[in-house]
């Protein structure tokens, strides 16, 4: 069945780059997403990438998509303490009724 | 726009008690969802709705009921609460141009 996998934890030093990885199984995915959840809050859309794109850049965020390997990554440049959060990868398979398939989330800890 | 709102924010129930969680969205979205979030288990879909008057089961529907009498509201009911239903509940709606979901702030429920 459809599945999205991501590592559970990542720890980086403030100022370094963070790379959060995700793999998915549905090759017909149309959109893939990164959501951010800060402590005690709901999820917020961080960025998305359409399946016919390889890369998307938005300020400090870079999303890379390798469709052949079904691999998605999120790079955060110059990571700050405010970036400490849980990051969820999600996909929307083609032809579904708008249900997203979610990863378990990667908890990013930024150390000063 | 308030986006997606949830009430209450916190609730403590005793085993066997019932309650209703309310979700409201002011974005005129057709699709709405109820998720639960538990440590190490990511987001799990409880029920969802593809429009006013419709509901459908998600991954973990047992012990919950839902109603969508008005397009803007999606209610989640627990008829007889159990300790296993202790969780953080999130409501979301979908109507974005990129199929993205918008989340409420969550309800933290404890069942004793």
Contacts between the chains, C-beta under 8 A, distances in Angstrom:
chain1	res1	chain2	res2	distance
A	8	B	40	7.7
A	30	B	99	7.2
A	31	B	98	5.6
A	31	B	99	5.3
A	31	B	100	7.7
A	33	B	100	6.4
A	40	B	106	7.9
A	41	B	105	6.2
A	41	B	106	7.3
A	42	B	4	7.7
A	42	B	90	5.8
A	42	B	103	3.8
A	42	B	104	5.5
A	42	B	105	4.8
A	42	B	106	5.3
A	43	B	43	7.8
A	43	B	90	7.1
A	43	B	92	7.8
A	43	B	101	7.9
A	43	B	103	4.5
A	44	B	103	7.1
A	45	B	96	8.0
A	45	B	100	4.9
A	45	B	101	7.7
A	45	B	102	7.6
A	48	B	98	5.1
A	48	B	100	6.3
A	50	B	98	7.7
A	88	B	42	7.3
A	88	B	43	7.3
A	92	B	99	5.0
A	97	B	31	7.9
A	97	B	50	6.1
A	98	B	31	4.9
A	98	B	50	7.5
A	98	B	94	4.9
A	98	B	99	6.1
A	99	B	33	7.8
A	99	B	45	6.7
A	99	B	48	6.8
A	99	B	58	7.7
A	100	B	99	8.0
A	100	B	101	6.2
A	102	B	42	5.4
A	102	B	43	4.8
A	103	B	42	6.6
A	104	B	40	7.1
A	104	B	41	7.0
A	104	B	42	3.8
A	105	B	42	5.6
